[in-house]
Amino acid sequence: MFNKNHYEVGPAIVRIGGGLFLFFLLTSIGFIVYKSATFFHDYGFSHFFGRNWNAKAKPNGEFGVGNLIINTSFVLLVSMAIAIPLMIFAAVFINEFMTLF
């Protein structure tokens, strides 16, 4: 009823799709590394991870992501401090009290 080759098409499509995904992923990573190499060569990592953010600085502005990383980490910790106890209380409530109904 079905041709044997019919069952071999699915894995081939998955392999081709996976190969294309890896190709584009590695190409994108390579492009980002290639384009950012000149910046890090000229300015270094300390300029990128610095805490200064001044768009009016001459000639091209000064944009450090240090404060962004610190503030994002702070927001993450505060939200987890609120969410984790709520999640545990909700799980205990569902397990202990909702089974009575």
C-alpha angles and dihedrals in degrees: 000000000000125000115241090232089060091072093048095058096073097059090044091054091048091050093049092047092047091048092050091048092052091046094053093041094052091042091053092048091047091050092051092048092046094049095043095048093081092051094050090044092053101038108016131220094288091066092051096045093039122122098233121105112181118151092183095059114118132280105002105352130258116263118176120174097205095103091044091055093046095048093045090052090050093051090047093052094047093048091048090049088057100038102046097058091044090051092050093047091049092050092049091047093051093045098045107030108024092057088070092070 
